[in-house]
C-alpha cells in the first residue's frame, strides 16, 4: 500500500511554532528580500516499511504524477496488487495522471474521503520534514541550498524505519 500526496516548501522560514514555546527569547529569523520561491514535492509512503520515495519539481502536473506513481509501483515487482491511496485533488483523477497507470494492471487507486488529510500518513512525513528543515531555517537567501537540505532530509527517510512508521501512525499493533 502506497500513500501519495504533494507538498510545498517555501524559501522564507516559518516561525509559528517558535512563538509559543520561546516567548520573548525567540531567535531572529532572516527573511530574504526575494520572492517566496517554492519547491513542490510528490511523495509515496510505503505502509509496511515506511520507505519514502520523493520527486521534486517546480510545478506538479498530471502527466508527471502518473509517471512518478508508475515508477513508484515498479519498486515492488513481487507485489500482486499495489494500492495507491490518495486524496481527492482533481489532478489525481485527470486522464493524463491515470493513463500511465493503465499499463500496470496491479495498481488500484483508493481515494480518501474529501477534506480528510488526517487519514493520509504521508501528511505527517511532510510535517516532519518541515519541522526538521524548513521551520526557522537560515537559507532564505540561498534557495538552492535550502532545496538541497529538503532533498537530503527526504533521502534520509527513503530507507524507512520503525520510528517513521510510529510517527505517521502505521506502526504495527503487535510487534
Beta strands, then each sheet from edge to edge (+ up, - down):
strand 1: 2-10
strand 2: 38-46
strand 3: 52-57
strand 4: 82-86
strand 5: 107-111
sheet 1: 3+ 2- 1+ 4+ 5+
end
